[in-house]
Amino acid sequence: MSTNDTQSTETVDTDHAEPAYEAVLIFDGECPFCSAAATALRQLPEIGVVEWNNDAAQQILAAQFDDPPFTLVLVDGRADRLWIGPAAAGELCDRAGIPTLVQDIVADNFERVGDAVRGVAGAKREPADHDGTRSLTAAAAAEYQTLAANARRTHRTGRSQ
């Protein structure tokens, strides 16, 4: 088989392609709570998900932060913004149309719930102490197309995934 017979997602022409998703959630795929939360996004088809340890996730996080923080991150390529930690959870609730009171409860209790889940799941990694929203740096914005190309849906659409 020649090397021209296959093409990896890393070689896709992302400079001219429309992103597959409006926004991408970067989450801890080893955390049962985070995985369940990512799956709950099924009503938001414009949001894809990528596990934190995915190469594309690491590239955009490194471009934004230098040292990729281990936390929940929602990256919106169209808005050139990202939401981190509790702010990401709150923004996801907002996009899902969840009432403001529930959004506030989720954001306010994000760390407490995360600590409890990590304790039950036996997770050894501590999340970074980051929260809030930031504009994407130019370097991170340049990585968005690749991140979106590596994202997946959290549910079946009738087509093969």
N, C-alpha and C positions, 0 to 999 in steps of 0.2 A: 504494500500500500504506500502510495506516495504521500508526501506531506501536504499536497494540495487537495487530498481527498476529504479532509475534515477542516473545520474552522472553529476555533474556540471563541467564546464570548469576548475574550480580551482583544480580538482582532476586528471586531465589528466596527464599522465606520460610524462612531458615535458623534462625530462633528456635525453631521447633517441629518441624523435620525431624530424623529420626535421621541421624547422619553416615553417609555412604556407606562409610567405612572406619574401623576402629578406630585406625589410625595412618597417617601420611602421611610418606613420605620426600621430602625436598627435596634435589635433586641437580643437579649441573652437567650440563645436557643437551648441552653442546658438548664434553664430555670423553668420549672413547671408553671409558675404564675405568669412569667413573661410570655411563654409559649401560648398559654391560654388567652392572655390579653391580645396577643397578635392574631390568634384565630378568631377572636371576637370582632375583628375588623371586617368580617365577611360582608357586612352591609355597606362597606366603603370601597367599591371596586377601583377607585382612583388612587388607593394607597396600597403599595406593595410592601413586602417585608423581606428583610435580609438579616441573617444572624450576625452578631457582633464580630465573630471571628472570620467572616467571609473576607477575602482579599479586597474586594471593592469597598466594603465598609471600612476596613482598616485604612485604605488609601484616602478616602474622603475625610475620615476623622483625623488622620495625620496631617492632611493639608489644612484642616481647620484649626487644630489644636497643637500641633507638633507631637505631643504625647497623647495618643488616643485614649480618652476617658472611657472607663467601663461603666456605662449607664445607658438608659433608654434615650434614644435620640430620634426625633422626627425631622427629616430633611425635606423641605419643599423647594424643588428646583425652579418652579415658576415664580415663587415669591422671593427667591434668593434668601431664605431664612431657615434657621433650624431651632428646634425647641429641645431642651435638655432636661432629663430627669422628671421631676414633678410637673414642670411646664409642658413637657411632651405628653404626659398622661392627660393633663387638662385640655390641651389642644386636640387630642384625639377624641375626647369626650365631646368637645364643642363641635367638631366636624361630624360626629355621629348624631348630633342633635339631642344630646343628653342635657337635661335641665341644668342651669347654672349652679343650683344648690348641690347637685350630685357632682358636678365638675369640681367644685370647691372641696367637697369631701374627699374626692379621689386625690386631688393635688395635695391637700393638707395632710393626708394619711399615707402618701406614697412611700415614704421612707419606713414608716412603722410597719406597713404591710409587707414591704420588701424584706425587712429584717426578720419578720415572722416566717415568711416563706423560705428564706435562706436557711433559717434555723431548722425548719421541718425537713427541707430537702437536703440538708447537709452540705450546702454550698460553702466553698472555702474562699471564694473571691469576694472582696468588698467592693461595692460600687464607688465610683468617684463622687466627690462632693461638688457636683455641678447642678445648677438650676437656672432657668430663664430662657430667654430667646436671644439669638444673635443673627446678624446678617452673615451670609456666607462670604468667606474670603474669596478672592478671585481664584486662588488655587483650588479651593474646595468646590466652587461653582463649576470649574472645569472638569471635576471628577463626577459630577452628578449624572451625566448620561451613562457612564459605566455602572454606577450604582443602580440606576433604574433598570438597566439591561440585565443586571444580576438579581433583581428582585423577583419575588414570586407572589402569586395570589395566595390568600389564605383559604380559598375554597375553590371548588370546581365550577367551571363556567360552561361545561358541556363539551369543550374542546380539550384535547390532551394537554397536560401541563408540561 
